[in-house]
Amino acid sequence: MVENKLQVTLITGRTIEQGVGKEQGKASAAYAESAAVCYVDPQDLKKLKVEENSNVLISTEHGSVVVKAMKSLRGPHIGIIFVPYGPWANAVINPNTNGIGMPSMKGISVQIEPAPNRQILSLAELLKVQFGR
């Protein structure tokens, strides 16, 4: 079976939904549903052969994470994906702050691929994987 993988650019940022979910608590289902997502250009979803609401794996040299693929309503922006700020985005970014106190959260080269048989980790599960506790 040939796997569909794309090398794309990751942009992270705030969303209204993520902010509302955060107000309900970072351990809430609303927060996970709003932050463990990846907005993908419809053309890239076709290239990946991924349906909206399917799980995808995002990977960099710093880590990987499974999130839900959502069709981006903005664009076109082929080759660019968006993940809201939060633990799921943090799992793949370079933790080095280069002395400025904040890691780079924009313009990150990532690989995205279908992950139909992998589950999205809860916040507690993700933190355990990331920090071992």
N, C-alpha and C positions, 0 to 999 in steps of 0.2 A: 504494500500500500504506500503510495506517495503521499507524504505529509505536506500540507500547505503551510508555509512559514513566510512571513514578511519581515523585512528589516524596515522599521519605521522610526519616527521621531516622537518621543513622549513629551507632552506638555502637561503640567499639573496646575491646579488652581482651585479656587473656591467655587462652589455652586450653591444656589438657593436651597436645593434639596439636602445637600450635605450639611448646610448650616442649620436647617430645621431638624434634621436627624440628630445633630450634635446637641441641640437644645434638649432633646429627649434623653440624652445620655449616650456616651460612646459605647456602652454595652448594649444599647437598644437595637432591636431589629431594624428600626427606621434608619439608624445611622449606618449599619452594615449594608442595607439595601441601597443607600445613597452614595456610599464611599467605595464599596467593593465592585465598582463598575468601570467600564472602559468605553468611551464614546469613539466610534470608528466610522470613517467615511463609508457610505454605502458601496462604493466601488471596491474598497479594500475588503469589506465583508464578502463580496462576491469572489474576489481573488482567493480569500481564505476558505471559501465554501462554508461559511459560518452563517447561521441564522441569528437574527436578533434574539437576545435572552439566552444565548448559548454560552457556555464557559470557554474562556480562552486563557492561555498561559502567556504571561509577559515575562521576559527574561533579559537580564543584563549580566555583566561580569560580577555584579554585586549581590545578585539574588534573583529570585523568581517568585511569582505570585499568580494565583488563579483568580480571575474576576469575571463578571458577567459582561458580555459584549452588547452594547447598545448602539443603535443606529444614530449617528450624529445628525441633528437637525440643522446644523450650521455647516457652511462649506460652499463649494467643495474644498476639501483639504486632504486630498489623496496623499498617503504617506505620513500623516500626522494623526496621533491618537491623543485622547485627553482622559486623564484619570484624576478625580477630585483629590485634594489634599487629604491625607490620613494614613493610617498604618499600612494599607494595601499599596499605596503609592510609595511609601517609605521603604517598603521591602525591596525595591529595585533600584533606588537611587544611590549614588555614591555618598557615603556618610562623611567624607572628608569635606570640611568647610573652608579649607584653604585660608584659615585665619580670620574669616569674616563672621563666623558664628552661625552661618546658615548654609546648608548644602544647596547645590544647584538643583532647582526643581523644574527647569525648562530646557528644552532642546536636547533631551537625552536619547541616545541611540538605543533602541530596544528591539528585540525579536518578539513577534506575536504569532501564536499558532493555536489551532483548535485544541481544546482540552475537554472533550465530551465526557470522558470517564474520570475526570478529576473534580473534586468538590472545592467550593470556595470555603476557606477556613473562617471560622468565627473569629472575633477579635481576640478572645482568650487563646484559641488554638494558634493563631498567627503570632501572638506575642510569645507563646511558649516556643514555637519554632525559631523565632528571631533571637530570643534571649535565653532560651533553655530553662525557663522557669514559669 
